[in-house]
Amino acid sequence: MGPDGFVSDTTHDTTAALHRMYAARSPVERLKMGCALYDAALQMVRASLKEESSNPAALFLRLHGPDFDSATRARIVRHLQKMARG
């Protein structure tokens, strides 16, 4: 278990070294890295959805669905479906 209470297979020394490497980068570089990671995750989600990859509601549910209560989630999905129909 890591210091933050999460299970981790990364040693403390490696985690500390990575933290130092990231901290040494400029804020702009860290932002670019975060954006690249998000883009990579989005590509993986799209690939896992196969034929639904162009469905904004399916992408929303996979990426952000658990972050909302069921009523809010349903409202957002309805809006995305309406937007997709044009």
C-alpha positions in Angstrom: 0.0 0.0 0.0 1.3 3.4 -1.0 1.6 6.4 1.4 -1.7 7.7 0.0 -3.5 4.6 1.0 -3.8 3.1 -2.5 -2.3 -0.2 -3.6 0.8 0.4 -5.7 3.3 -1.8 -7.4 5.8 1.1 -7.6 8.5 1.3 -5.0 8.8 4.4 -2.8 12.1 5.3 -4.4 10.8 5.1 -7.9 7.7 7.2 -6.9 10.0 9.9 -5.3 12.3 9.9 -8.4 9.3 10.4 -10.7 7.9 13.2 -8.5 11.3 14.9 -8.7 11.4 14.5 -12.5 7.9 16.0 -12.9 8.6 18.8 -10.5 11.6 19.8 -12.5 9.5 20.4 -15.6 7.9 23.7 -16.3 4.2 24.1 -15.6 3.6 24.3 -19.4 5.5 21.0 -19.9 3.4 19.3 -17.1 0.2 20.6 -18.7 1.3 19.2 -22.1 2.0 15.9 -20.5 -1.4 15.8 -18.8 -3.1 16.6 -22.1 -1.2 13.9 -23.9 -2.2 11.4 -21.2 -5.8 12.4 -21.5 -5.7 12.1 -25.3 -4.2 8.6 -25.0 -6.9 7.6 -22.5 -9.6 8.9 -24.8 -8.2 6.9 -27.8 -8.3 3.8 -25.6 -11.9 4.4 -24.6 -12.9 5.0 -28.2 -11.2 1.8 -29.2 -13.0 -0.1 -26.5 -16.4 1.2 -27.5 -15.9 0.0 -31.1 -19.0 1.0 -33.1 -20.1 3.5 -30.5 -16.8 5.5 -30.6 -18.6 8.4 -32.3 -21.4 8.4 -29.7 -20.7 11.4 -27.3 -23.1 10.0 -24.7 -21.2 6.6 -24.6 -17.9 8.5 -24.3 -19.3 10.7 -21.5 -20.6 7.6 -19.6 -17.3 5.8 -19.9 -15.1 8.7 -18.9 -17.2 10.8 -16.5 -20.4 8.8 -15.7 -19.4 7.7 -12.2 -18.7 11.3 -11.3 -22.4 12.3 -11.4 -25.5 11.1 -9.6 -28.0 9.2 -11.7 -30.4 12.2 -12.3 -27.6 14.5 -13.4 -26.0 11.7 -15.5 -29.4 11.1 -17.3 -29.8 14.8 -18.0 -26.4 15.1 -19.5 -26.9 11.9 -21.6 -30.2 13.3 -22.9 -28.5 16.6 -23.8 -25.6 14.8 -25.6 -28.1 12.6 -27.5 -30.1 15.7 -28.6 -26.9 17.5 -29.7 -25.8 14.4 -31.7 -29.1 14.3 -33.6 -28.5 17.9 -34.5 
